[in-house]
C-alpha cells in the first residue's frame, strides 16, 4: 500500500474520476412526451382612480380608521324621529287679554246698566228737568258714582286687553285668544253705552209711572 499523501510513483495509473449520470436516450421507436408551453401571466385589471379621470384621488385613510361610505349614510324611511326640543310658546298672554276684554265688555256693562236703571228710576224727569247744574242728580248720587266707575274701569280694561292682545299676536303666545280679545274689547265700548242708555231709559219710564200714580 502507498500513502495517499505521497505522490504516486512513476508509471502508476491515476485514479478515474467519479462516474456521472448520462441521460439515456429513448429506445428506438418510442415517442417522447410533448412539451407544453407555459401559459403567459394574466394581465392585471386596471380600475379608474377613486376621484375619476382627471381628478386627484382622495387621501387614503390610515390603517384601522373608520371608513365612511361616499355620500354619507341615507336616513332610513319610516323610523322614529326625535321630537323638536324647542319649547312651545305659552298662550297665557292671549288668555289674559281675552279675560280682560270679557270683563270690559260683559261685567262692566252689567254694573253700569244696573246703576243707570236706578238713576233713571230715582230721577224720572231725566236730564230734561236739569237747571244747568248737577244738583238734580243728588237723589241718585251713589248710583251715578257707580255708573261712572264702571265706565272708567271698562275703559282701562278694554285698553289693556287691546295692548296685550296685540303683544300676544306678535309673539304667538295665544294668537287666537289675542285676536278674540281685540274684537271683544272693541265691541265692549259699544255694548257699555247701549246697556247704560237702555237701562237709564227703562228706569226713567218705571220711575215716571210710579211718580204719576
N, CA, C and O of each residue as an XYZ file, in Angstrom:
852
protein
N       0.840     -1.175      0.000
C       0.000      0.000      0.000
C       0.881      1.233      0.000
O       2.002      1.237      0.509
N       0.323      2.283     -0.596
C       1.050      3.557     -0.676
C       0.341      4.560      0.172
O      -0.866      4.467      0.397
N       1.078      5.504      0.637
C       0.492      6.580      1.476
C      -0.263      7.531      0.557
O       0.291      8.027     -0.424
N      -1.503      7.777      0.870
C      -2.279      8.676     -0.020
C      -1.732     10.060     -0.028
O      -2.016     10.813     -0.960
N      -0.950     10.451      0.971
C      -0.441     11.807      0.971
C       0.796     11.951      0.095
O       1.170     13.070     -0.254
N       1.443     10.835     -0.273
C       2.647     10.894     -1.114
C       2.244     10.882     -2.570
O       1.223     10.277     -2.898
N       2.986     11.516     -3.466
C       2.672     11.453     -4.907
C       2.781     10.036     -5.414
O       3.564      9.241     -4.895
N       1.997      9.717     -6.427
C       2.062      8.337     -6.942
C       3.398      8.088     -7.589
O       4.014      8.998     -8.146
N       3.837      6.871     -7.515
C       5.133      6.536     -8.140
C       5.035      6.641     -9.643
O       3.943      6.576    -10.209
N       6.162      6.803    -10.284
C       6.125      6.862    -11.753
C       5.623      5.557    -12.357
O       5.972      4.457    -11.928
N       4.773      5.738    -13.391
C       4.190      4.588    -14.070
C       2.912      4.101    -13.473
O       2.281      3.178    -13.988
N       2.517      4.733    -12.358
C       1.248      4.294    -11.768
C       0.095      4.934    -12.492
O       0.235      6.052    -12.987
N      -1.028      4.281    -12.574
C      -2.251      4.776    -13.268
C      -3.026      5.676    -12.313
O      -3.370      5.266    -11.204
N      -3.302      6.922    -12.754
C      -4.082      7.811    -11.848
C      -5.500      7.300    -11.653
O      -6.040      6.616    -12.523
N      -6.085      7.617    -10.554
C      -7.474      7.140    -10.319
C      -8.455      7.836    -11.242
O      -8.276      8.995    -11.614
N      -9.514      7.087    -11.608
C     -10.546      7.603    -12.502
C     -11.495      8.555    -11.735
O     -11.776      8.359    -10.553
N     -11.964      9.567    -12.437
C     -12.969     10.460    -11.776
C     -14.292      9.742    -11.528
O     -14.594      8.748    -12.188
N     -15.055     10.226    -10.611
C     -16.349      9.547    -10.354
C     -17.245      9.621    -11.552
O     -17.282     10.612    -12.282
N     -17.986      8.511    -11.739
C     -18.895      8.424    -12.891
C     -20.071      9.362    -12.713
O     -20.622      9.478    -11.619
N     -20.457     10.034    -13.793
C     -21.641     10.942    -13.807
C     -22.744     10.292    -14.577
O     -22.502      9.468    -15.458
N     -23.942     10.655    -14.252
C     -25.112     10.066    -14.908
C     -25.246     10.635    -16.292
O     -25.209     11.851    -16.477
N     -25.398      9.781    -17.252
C     -25.567     10.177    -18.660
C     -27.018     10.034    -19.013
O     -27.627      8.997    -18.747
N     -27.576     11.045    -19.599
C     -29.005     10.906    -19.958
C     -29.188      9.799    -20.954
O     -28.447      9.658    -21.927
N     -30.181      9.038    -20.678
C     -30.495      7.915    -21.538
C     -31.403      8.360    -22.663
O     -32.378      9.079    -22.447
N     -31.087      7.946    -23.808
C     -31.913      8.248    -24.949
C     -33.081      7.279    -24.984
O     -32.953      6.118    -24.598
N     -34.190      7.757    -25.440
C     -35.329      6.817    -25.526
C     -35.046      5.705    -26.485
O     -34.291      5.849    -27.446
N     -35.649      4.632    -26.211
C     -35.464      3.473    -27.080
C     -35.971      3.785    -28.463
O     -36.785      4.682    -28.679
N     -35.459      3.014    -29.381
C     -35.852      3.229    -30.773
C     -37.337      2.963    -30.933
O     -37.861      1.956    -30.458
N     -38.003      3.886    -31.612
C     -39.446      3.732    -31.836
C     -40.303      4.357    -30.770
O     -41.510      4.479    -30.977
N     -39.732      4.780    -29.587
C     -40.545      5.412    -28.533
C     -40.739      6.875    -28.845
O     -39.815      7.547    -29.302
N     -41.958      7.380    -28.595
C     -42.313      8.795    -28.875
C     -42.070      9.602    -27.613
O     -42.638      9.283    -26.569
N     -41.257     10.619    -27.674
C     -41.028     11.436    -26.449
C     -42.278     12.214    -26.060
O     -43.067     12.578    -26.932
N     -42.469     12.469    -24.812
C     -43.686     13.222    -24.386
C     -43.632     14.639    -24.912
O     -42.568     15.257    -24.960
N     -44.813     15.160    -25.315
C     -44.830     16.536    -25.870
C     -44.525     17.541    -24.771
O     -44.864     17.331    -23.607
N     -43.896     18.607    -25.147
C     -43.566     19.708    -24.199
C     -44.650     20.772    -24.286
O     -44.857     21.360    -25.347
N     -45.328     21.019    -23.206
C     -46.407     22.027    -23.187
C     -45.819     23.397    -22.863
O     -45.056     23.549    -21.909
N     -46.184     24.385    -23.667
C     -45.649     25.741    -23.359
C     -46.305     26.308    -22.094
O     -47.479     26.060    -21.819
N     -45.540     27.054    -21.358
C     -46.098     27.679    -20.133
C     -47.037     28.824    -20.503
O     -46.763     29.601    -21.418
N     -48.173     28.915    -19.758
C     -49.185     29.954    -20.055
C     -48.643     31.322    -19.685
O     -47.973     31.474    -18.664
N     -48.931     32.321    -20.512
C     -48.459     33.681    -20.172
C     -49.211     34.209    -18.955
O     -50.368     33.845    -18.745
N     -48.588     35.041    -18.165
C     -49.290     35.591    -16.976
C     -50.470     36.475    -17.381
O     -50.406     37.238    -18.345
N     -51.556     36.341    -16.602
C     -52.765     37.128    -16.901
C     -52.497     38.605    -16.635
O     -51.850     38.957    -15.649
N     -53.000     39.470    -17.522
C     -52.783     40.916    -17.277
C     -53.570     41.385    -16.059
O     -54.676     40.911    -15.801
N     -52.991     42.315    -15.320
C     -53.650     42.866    -14.133
C     -54.756     43.823    -14.547
O     -54.583     44.653    -15.440
N     -55.921     43.688    -13.863
C     -57.053     44.568    -14.166
C     -56.756     45.970    -13.659
O     -56.258     46.157    -12.549
N     -57.064     46.924    -14.473
C     -56.858     48.339    -14.093
C     -58.206     48.992    -13.866
O     -59.134     48.771    -14.644
N     -58.334     49.773    -12.843
C     -59.582     50.469    -12.493
C     -59.310     51.971    -12.490
O     -58.182     52.403    -12.255
N     -60.370     52.778    -12.758
C     -60.164     54.233    -12.707
C     -59.927     54.680    -11.282
O     -60.384     54.018    -10.350
N     -59.243     55.757    -11.090
C     -58.995     56.257     -9.722
C     -60.290     56.627     -9.038
O     -61.317     56.822     -9.687
N     -60.232     56.723     -7.692
C     -61.447     56.988     -6.904
C     -62.081     58.315     -7.263
O     -63.308     58.411     -7.248
N     -61.319     59.333     -7.581
C     -61.873     60.637     -7.913
C     -62.235     60.783     -9.367
O     -62.658     61.867     -9.769
N     -62.091     59.715    -10.213
C     -62.372     59.808    -11.629
C     -61.139     60.261    -12.386
O     -60.161     60.725    -11.800
N     -61.207     60.117    -13.703
C     -60.077     60.516    -14.530
C     -59.942     62.020    -14.534
O     -60.927     62.743    -14.681
N     -58.762     62.474    -14.377
C     -58.518     63.900    -14.386
C     -58.702     64.568    -13.043
O     -58.493     65.777    -12.943
N     -59.085     63.840    -11.999
C     -59.280     64.391    -10.670
C     -58.364     63.684     -9.689
O     -58.140     62.479     -9.803
N     -57.832     64.426     -8.724
C     -56.930     63.761     -7.753
C     -57.697     62.829     -6.841
O     -58.808     63.146     -6.416
N     -57.127     61.707     -6.545
C     -57.758     60.734     -5.662
C     -57.727     61.249     -4.231
O     -56.750     61.878     -3.824
N     -58.782     60.993     -3.460
C     -58.781     61.447     -2.068
C     -57.713     60.737     -1.264
O     -57.353     59.604     -1.586
N     -57.205     61.369     -0.238
C     -56.163     60.719      0.572
C     -56.696     59.466      1.247
O     -57.823     59.433      1.742
N     -55.878     58.462      1.255
C     -56.277     57.188      1.853
C     -56.323     57.316      3.371
O     -55.494     57.987      3.986
N     -57.323     56.646      3.959
C     -57.449     56.667      5.419
C     -56.347     55.836      6.038
O     -55.924     54.835      5.459
N     -55.881     56.231      7.196
C     -54.838     55.426      7.857
C     -55.361     54.060      8.241
O     -56.571     53.886      8.390
N     -54.486     53.090      8.404
C     -54.948     51.735      8.758
C     -55.717     51.741     10.082
O     -55.291     52.353     11.062
N     -56.866     51.042     10.087
C     -57.678     50.941     11.298
C     -58.665     52.069     11.478
O     -59.430     52.067     12.442
N     -58.669     53.058     10.555
C     -59.613     54.167     10.693
C     -60.997     53.728     10.251
O     -61.150     52.777      9.485
N     -62.019     54.449     10.754
C     -63.414     54.113     10.416
C     -63.723     54.630      9.029
O     -63.531     55.815      8.755
N     -64.189     53.782      8.165
C     -64.472     54.148      6.787
C     -65.931     54.584      6.657
O     -66.841     53.858      7.057
N     -66.149     55.783      6.092
C     -67.495     56.310      5.853
C     -67.809     56.156      4.379
O     -66.980     56.539      3.554
N     -68.946     55.623      4.004
C     -69.266     55.464      2.585
C     -69.393     56.799      1.889
O     -69.714     57.810      2.513
N     -69.137     56.796      0.579
C     -69.229     58.023     -0.209
C     -70.680     58.493     -0.234
O     -71.584     57.704     -0.509
N     -70.907     59.776      0.052
C     -72.262     60.314      0.081
C     -72.926     60.241      1.435
O     -74.032     60.757      1.596
N     -72.294     59.619      2.418
C     -72.872     59.535      3.758
C     -73.931     58.446      3.838
O     -74.250     57.782      2.851
N     -74.453     58.286      5.015
C     -75.486     57.281      5.257
C     -76.852     57.871      4.951
O     -77.144     58.999      5.349
N     -77.667     57.140      4.268
C     -79.032     57.587      3.975
C     -79.931     57.294      5.159
O     -79.871     56.219      5.756
N     -80.779     58.285      5.494
C     -81.691     58.114      6.626
C     -82.757     57.096      6.270
O     -83.440     57.261      5.260
N     -82.920     56.054      7.062
C     -83.948     55.055      6.744
C     -85.342     55.647      6.875
O     -85.613     56.434      7.782
N     -86.221     55.261      5.961
C     -87.590     55.779      5.975
C     -88.440     55.005      6.959
O     -88.247     53.808      7.171
N     -89.398     55.723      7.565
C     -90.326     55.076      8.485
C     -89.785     54.835      9.868
O     -90.399     54.106     10.647
N     -88.637     55.432     10.203
C     -88.067     55.233     11.518
C     -88.500     56.340     12.459
O     -89.051     57.348     12.016
N     -88.265     56.175     13.721
C     -88.650     57.161     14.743
C     -87.721     58.352     14.681
O     -86.502     58.189     14.637
N     -88.278     59.536     14.677
C     -87.504     60.776     14.693
C     -87.750     61.487     16.017
O     -88.872     61.510     16.521
N     -86.706     62.058     16.567
C     -86.819     62.753     17.851
C     -87.668     64.002     17.695
O     -87.523     64.718     16.704
N     -88.556     64.286     18.652
C     -89.385     65.499     18.553
C     -88.553     66.747     18.701
O     -87.421     66.715     19.184
N     -89.149     67.861     18.269
C     -88.451     69.144     18.356
C     -88.253     69.518     19.813
O     -89.185     69.502     20.616
N     -86.987     69.860     20.135
C     -86.673     70.184     21.523
C     -87.047     71.603     21.898
O     -86.976     71.954     23.076
N     -87.446     72.447     20.932
C     -87.797     73.836     21.246
C     -89.112     73.879     22.025
O     -90.090     73.262     21.603
N     -89.157     74.579     23.130
C     -90.402     74.628     23.914
C     -91.494     75.391     23.187
O     -91.225     76.382     22.508
N     -92.707     74.934     23.329
C     -93.846     75.588     22.704
C     -94.193     76.850     23.480
O     -94.266     76.818     24.709
N     -94.410     77.978     22.771
C     -94.722     79.213     23.498
C     -96.036     79.091     24.254
O     -96.992     78.481     23.775
N     -96.066     79.675     25.428
C     -97.255     79.624     26.271
C     -98.314     80.581     25.744
O     -97.998     81.645     25.213
N     -99.593     80.183     25.898
C    -100.707     81.020     25.462
C    -101.334     81.811     26.589
O    -102.477     82.255     26.473
N    -100.593     82.000     27.700
C    -101.149     82.705     28.849
C    -101.447     84.166     28.514
O    -102.448     84.714     28.976
N    -100.588     84.798     27.719
C    -100.769     86.217     27.413
C    -102.048     86.450     26.625
O    -102.768     87.414     26.886
N    -102.336     85.590     25.676
C    -103.575     85.725     24.915
C    -104.804     85.472     25.775
O    -105.816     86.161     25.645
N    -104.711     84.478     26.657
C    -105.839     84.207     27.546
C    -106.083     85.355     28.522
O    -107.229     85.668     28.845
N    -105.003     85.982     28.992
C    -105.156     87.122     29.889
C    -105.843     88.286     29.177
O    -106.729     88.929     29.741
N    -105.434     88.553     27.942
C    -106.078     89.621     27.175
C    -107.551     89.316     26.930
O    -108.387     90.218     26.984
N    -107.872     88.076     26.666
C    -109.268     87.695     26.449
C    -110.084     87.866     27.721
O    -111.224     88.327     27.672
N    -109.499     87.491     28.875
C    -110.223     87.669     30.141
C    -110.498     89.137     30.450
O    -111.587     89.484     30.908
N    -109.514     89.996     30.202
C    -109.729     91.428     30.450
C    -110.788     92.003     29.508
O    -111.588     92.850     29.906
N    -110.786     91.541     28.269
C    -111.793     92.044     27.329
C    -113.200     91.590     27.718
O    -114.164     92.328     27.510
N    -113.328     90.390     28.278
C    -114.647     89.925     28.726
C    -115.120     90.749     29.918
O    -116.301     91.079     30.016
N    -114.202     91.081     30.825
C    -114.584     91.959     31.941
C    -115.060     93.326     31.439
O    -116.034     93.878     31.950
N    -114.364     93.862     30.434
C    -114.725     95.179     29.921
C    -116.012     95.157     29.116
O    -116.740     96.150     29.105
N    -116.313     94.062     28.444
C    -117.472     94.016     27.554
C    -118.701     93.378     28.176
O    -119.795     93.522     27.631
N    -118.565     92.676     29.302
C    -119.712     91.973     29.894
C    -119.969     92.448     31.318
O    -121.077     92.875     31.644
N    -118.942     92.374     32.167
C    -119.154     92.673     33.585
C    -119.418     94.161     33.795
O    -120.365     94.530     34.489
N    -118.584     95.021     33.198
C    -118.750     96.460     33.393
C    -120.070     96.986     32.831
O    -120.697     97.824     33.479
N    -120.524     96.537     31.655
C    -121.855     96.973     31.207
C    -122.991     96.531     32.124
O    -123.991     97.238     32.248
N    -122.850     95.365     32.771
C    -123.905     94.928     33.694
C    -123.952     95.855     34.910
O    -125.026     96.290     35.326
N    -122.768     96.156     35.479
C    -122.734     97.058     36.638
C    -123.233     98.452     36.251
O    -124.018     99.063     36.978
N    -122.773     98.944     35.106
C    -123.229    100.261     34.661
C    -124.705    100.279     34.331
O    -125.378    101.277     34.591
N    -125.228     99.207     33.767
C    -126.662     99.158     33.437
C    -127.535     99.145     34.682
O    -128.558     99.829     34.726
N    -127.148     98.378     35.691
C    -127.926     98.346     36.937
C    -127.908     99.717     37.611
O    -128.942    100.175     38.098
N    -126.761    100.370     37.645
C    -126.672    101.699     38.259
C    -127.466    102.728     37.455
O    -128.125    103.588     38.040
N    -127.414    102.654     36.126
C    -128.168    103.589     35.294
C    -129.668    103.383     35.448
O    -130.432    104.346     35.389
N    -130.093    102.161     35.642
C    -131.528    101.915     35.869
C    -131.988    102.595     37.152
O    -133.064    103.192     37.185
N    -131.185    102.510     38.205
C    -131.540    103.148     39.456
C    -131.523    104.685     39.330
O    -132.336    105.381     39.937
N    -130.590    105.183     38.538
C    -130.560    106.630     38.313
C    -131.831    107.079     37.610
O    -132.446    108.072     38.000
N    -132.222    106.354     36.582
C    -133.452    106.713     35.869
C    -134.691    106.562     36.729
O    -135.624    107.355     36.607
N    -134.721    105.570     37.587
C    -135.896    105.387     38.430
C    -135.994    106.476     39.500
O    -137.094    106.908     39.843
N    -134.848    106.926     40.030
C    -134.853    107.942     41.069
C    -135.023    109.353     40.492
O    -135.485    110.262     41.181
N    -134.648    109.521     39.237
C    -134.826    110.832     38.593
C    -135.679    110.601     37.351
O    -135.142    110.494     36.248
N    -136.979    110.524     37.508
C    -137.828    110.177     36.363
C    -137.842    111.251     35.283
O    -138.012    110.925     34.108
N    -137.668    112.521     35.642
C    -137.679    113.570     34.625
C    -136.418    113.564     33.780
O    -136.391    114.174     32.711
N    -135.358    112.874     34.246
C    -134.130    112.759     33.470
C    -133.440    114.090     33.324
O    -133.559    114.964     34.183
N    -132.720    114.239     32.234
C    -131.941    115.460     32.019
C    -132.818    116.634     31.613
O    -132.352    117.773     31.623
N    -134.066    116.390     31.256
C    -134.948    117.483     30.858
C    -135.298    118.395     32.028
O    -135.645    119.556     31.807
N    -135.221    117.915     33.251
C    -135.549    118.714     34.421
C    -134.360    119.407     35.037
O    -134.495    120.020     36.097
N    -133.169    119.333     34.398
C    -131.987    119.971     34.962
C    -132.050    121.466     34.710
O    -132.626    121.908     33.716
N    -131.463    122.243     35.601
C    -131.448    123.705     35.513
C    -130.059    124.249     35.209
O    -129.784    125.416     35.489
N    -129.192    123.444     34.651
C    -127.846    123.859     34.304
C    -126.801    123.405     35.292
O    -125.611    123.513     34.996
N    -127.177    122.907     36.438
C    -126.217    122.353     37.392
C    -126.532    120.890     37.620
O    -127.551    120.381     37.153
N    -125.651    120.217     38.340
C    -125.811    118.781     38.583
C    -126.515    118.488     39.894
O    -126.445    117.370     40.403
N    -127.184    119.470     40.435
C    -127.889    119.229     41.697
C    -129.052    118.289     41.557
O    -129.463    117.667     42.537
N    -129.595    118.169     40.367
C    -130.739    117.265     40.190
C    -130.337    115.813     40.330
O    -131.212    114.956     40.455
N    -129.030    115.495     40.314
C    -128.565    114.115     40.447
C    -128.386    113.696     41.904
O    -128.028    112.551     42.181
N    -128.628    114.601     42.820
C    -128.413    114.277     44.232
C    -129.265    113.118     44.733
O    -128.791    112.368     45.587
N    -130.507    112.921     44.249
C    -131.254    111.737     44.741
C    -130.601    110.406     44.370
O    -130.823    109.402     45.048
N    -129.807    110.385     43.317
C    -129.153    109.139     42.867
C    -127.640    109.334     42.825
O    -126.979    108.901     41.882
N    -127.105    109.977     43.836
C    -125.681    110.283     43.838
C    -124.824    109.022     43.846
O    -123.854    108.944     43.092
N    -125.152    108.043     44.668
C    -124.353    106.811     44.729
C    -124.439    106.033     43.418
O    -123.433    105.510     42.939
N    -125.621    105.957     42.844
C    -125.799    105.220     41.588
C    -125.044    105.883     40.440
O    -124.482    105.209     39.578
N    -125.041    107.215     40.444
C    -124.265    107.916     39.419
C    -122.773    107.627     39.580
O    -122.060    107.462     38.589
N    -122.305    107.567     40.814
C    -120.887    107.268     41.058
C    -120.531    105.877     40.567
O    -119.479    105.690     39.956
N    -121.395    104.893     40.824
C    -121.128    103.532     40.361
C    -121.151    103.458     38.832
O    -120.363    102.722     38.237
N    -122.030    104.198     38.209
C    -122.064    104.208     36.739
C    -120.776    104.787     36.169
O    -120.226    104.271     35.196
N    -120.301    105.872     36.790
C    -119.064    106.481     36.318
C    -117.861    105.573     36.557
O    -116.981    105.471     35.702
N    -117.819    104.920     37.704
C    -116.717    103.998     37.986
C    -116.704    102.816     37.016
O    -115.643    102.390     36.562
N    -117.873    102.300     36.707
C    -117.940    101.176     35.760
C    -117.473    101.608     34.367
O    -116.856    100.824     33.645
N    -117.770    102.864     33.992
C    -117.314    103.354     32.685
C    -115.790    103.430     32.631
O    -115.182    102.921     31.689
N    -115.161    104.060     33.633
C    -113.711    104.197     33.613
C    -113.006    102.837     33.777
O    -111.971    102.601     33.154
N    -113.555    101.958     34.599
C    -112.954    100.621     34.737
C    -113.038     99.844     33.435
O    -112.084     99.170     33.045
N    -114.186     99.936     32.760
C    -114.311     99.264     31.462
C    -113.359     99.824     30.427
O    -112.828     99.085     29.599
N    -113.135    101.169     30.472
C    -112.190    101.774     29.526
C    -110.770    101.269     29.754
O    -110.077    100.912     28.802
N    -110.329    101.237     31.027
C    -108.974    100.771     31.339
C    -108.807     99.295     30.966
O    -107.795     98.917     30.375
N    -109.782     98.472     31.303
C    -109.689     97.044     30.982
C    -109.683     96.814     29.475
O    -108.961     95.947     28.981
N    -110.484     97.584     28.742
C    -110.511     97.428     27.283
C    -109.185     97.803     26.639
O    -108.706     97.104     25.746
N    -108.583     98.915     27.093
C    -107.281     99.306     26.532
C    -106.208     98.271     26.863
O    -105.388     97.924     26.013
N    -106.219     97.779     28.112
C    -105.234     96.758     28.489
C    -105.426     95.479     27.669
O    -104.449     94.836     27.284
N    -106.682     95.111     27.402
C    -106.941     93.911     26.603
C    -106.448     94.091     25.170
O    -105.924     93.150     24.574
N    -106.612     95.286     24.613
C    -106.142     95.534     23.243
C    -104.617     95.462     23.170
O    -104.064     94.858     22.251
N    -103.941     96.080     24.140
C    -102.475     96.072     24.134
C    -101.929     94.653     24.299
O    -101.041     94.234     23.555
N    -102.460     93.921     25.272
C    -101.979     92.554     25.494
C    -102.331     91.642     24.328
O    -101.572     90.731     23.995
N    -103.484     91.886     23.705
C    -103.855     91.078     22.541
C    -102.902     91.273     21.381
O    -102.549     90.313     20.695
N    -102.477     92.523     21.154
C    -101.508     92.782     20.080
C    -100.173     92.116     20.386
O     -99.554     91.532     19.497
N     -99.729     92.197     21.629
C     -98.461     91.560     22.007
C     -98.554     90.042     21.853
O     -97.615     89.403     21.378
N     -99.684     89.469     22.252
C     -99.859     88.016     22.128
C     -99.842     87.577     20.672
O     -99.337     86.499     20.357
N    -100.387     88.395     19.783
C    -100.383     88.049     18.360
C     -98.974     88.138     17.791
O     -98.561     87.278     17.013
N     -98.234     89.172     18.175
C     -96.885     89.337     17.659
C     -95.943     88.241     18.154
O     -95.106     87.758     17.392
N     -96.070     87.847     19.412
C     -95.189     86.835     19.993
C     -95.726     85.416     19.828
O     -95.066     84.461     20.236
N     -96.896     85.264     19.245
C     -97.535     83.959     19.055
C     -97.724     83.224     20.384
O     -97.504     82.017     20.477
N     -98.128     83.962     21.392
C     -98.421     83.385     22.709
C     -99.940     83.446     22.928
O    -100.442     84.324     23.629
N    -100.646     82.515     22.326
C    -102.107     82.544     22.372
C    -102.652     83.476     21.307
O    -103.379     84.425     21.603
N    -102.287     83.190     20.054
C    -102.651     84.111     18.968
C    -104.161     84.170     18.760
O    -104.720     85.250     18.566
N    -104.818     83.024     18.797
C    -106.271     83.013     18.606
C    -107.004     83.773     19.705
O    -107.934     84.534     19.436
N    -106.569     83.555     20.956
C    -107.181     84.281     22.071
C    -106.899     85.777     21.972
O    -107.747     86.588     22.345
N    -105.712     86.156     21.471
C    -105.392     87.571     21.319
C    -106.283     88.243     20.287
O    -106.729     89.371     20.498
N    -106.550     87.563     19.169
C    -107.450     88.127     18.152
C    -108.857     88.279     18.705
O    -109.515     89.293     18.474
N    -109.318     87.264     19.440
C    -110.648     87.354     20.052
C    -110.710     88.485     21.072
O    -111.736     89.154     21.187
N    -109.622     88.708     21.816
C    -109.602     89.790     22.796
C    -109.719     91.146     22.122
O    -110.405     92.025     22.643
N    -109.070     91.347     20.979
C    -109.189     92.604     20.255
C    -110.628     92.867     19.818
O    -111.133     93.980     19.966
N    -111.274     91.858     19.288
C    -112.650     92.026     18.812
C    -113.592     92.325     19.966
O    -114.415     93.236     19.877
N    -113.476     91.564     21.051
C    -114.375     91.756     22.195
C    -114.133     93.104     22.856
O    -115.085     93.754     23.290
N    -112.860     93.544     22.943
C    -112.561     94.833     23.583
C    -113.131     95.997     22.784
O    -113.640     96.956     23.364
N    -113.051     95.922     21.453
C    -113.615     96.994     20.626
C    -115.136     97.026     20.743
O    -115.736     98.098     20.822
N    -115.754     95.852     20.753
C    -117.212     95.797     20.897
C    -117.655     96.154     22.306
O    -118.810     96.526     22.511
N    -116.751     96.046     23.289
C    -117.130     96.331     24.676
C    -117.583     97.766     24.886
O    -118.512     98.018     25.654
N    -116.930     98.720     24.203
C    -117.354    100.122     24.352
C    -118.773    100.329     23.838
O    -119.569    101.031     24.461
N    -119.086     99.713     22.694
C    -120.443     99.841     22.144
C    -121.461     99.181     23.067
O    -122.538     99.725     23.311
N    -121.109     98.002     23.577
C    -122.028     97.285     24.465
C    -122.293     98.100     25.731
O    -123.425     98.138     26.214
N    -121.256     98.756     26.277
C    -121.425     99.525     27.510
C    -122.403    100.674     27.313
O    -123.336    100.828     28.101
N    -122.210    101.477     26.285
C    -123.086    102.641     26.077
C    -124.518    102.219     25.762
O    -125.466    102.854     26.223
N    -124.678    101.157     24.985
C    -126.035    100.669     24.683
C    -126.717    100.189     25.958
O    -127.889    100.490     26.183
N    -125.988     99.440     26.801
C    -126.581     98.919     28.036
C    -126.930    100.045     29.009
O    -127.994     99.999     29.627
N    -126.074    101.048     29.164
C    -126.317    102.135     30.120
C    -127.499    102.993     29.690
O    -128.383    103.273     30.500
N    -127.527    103.412     28.436
C    -128.616    104.277     27.989
C    -129.943    103.527     27.943
O    -130.992    104.106     28.225
N    -129.903    102.243     27.590
C    -131.148    101.468     27.598
C    -131.670    101.305     29.022
O    -132.861    101.484     29.272
N    -130.777    100.965     29.959
C    -131.201    100.808     31.359
C    -131.680    102.138     31.943
O    -132.633    102.160     32.721
N    -131.027    103.251     31.575
C    -131.462    104.555     32.083
C    -132.852    104.905     31.563
O    -133.676    105.444     32.301
N    -133.112    104.598     30.290
C    -134.438    104.891     29.730
C    -135.511    104.025     30.369
O    -136.598    104.510     30.682
N    -135.213    102.758     30.562
C    -136.204    101.866     31.192
C    -136.440    102.284     32.634
O    -137.580    102.295     33.097
N    -135.361    102.632     33.359
C    -135.534    103.087     34.742
C    -136.295    104.396     34.824
O    -137.098    104.583     35.739
N    -136.058    105.322     33.872
C    -136.824    106.572     33.865
C    -138.299    106.328     33.604
O    -139.153    106.970     34.216
N    -138.609    105.393     32.690
C    -140.018    105.085     32.428
C    -140.677    104.461     33.652
O    -141.819    104.779     33.982
N    -139.941    103.564     34.329
C    -140.509    102.952     35.532
C    -140.707    103.992     36.638
O    -141.719    103.960     37.338
N    -139.757    104.910     36.803
C    -139.888    105.940     37.828
C    -140.997    106.920     37.497
O    -141.695    107.376     38.403
N    -141.183    107.259     36.228
C    -142.257    108.187     35.849
C    -143.624    107.553     36.092
O    -144.560    108.221     36.531
N    -143.728    106.243     35.798
C    -145.005    105.553     36.041
C    -145.327    105.522     37.529
O    -146.483    105.670     37.926
N    -144.309    105.332     38.341
C    -144.534    105.313     39.795
C    -144.856    106.727     40.312
O    -145.654    106.886     41.235
N    -144.227    107.753     39.708
C    -144.437    109.123     40.183
C    -145.846    109.631     39.828
O    -146.430    110.396     40.596
N    -146.388    109.221     38.694
C    -147.700    109.702     38.255
C    -148.845    108.971     38.922
O    -149.959    109.493     38.968
N    -148.604    107.776     39.442
C    -149.698    107.042     40.074
C    -149.906    107.491     41.515
O    -150.789    106.976     42.200
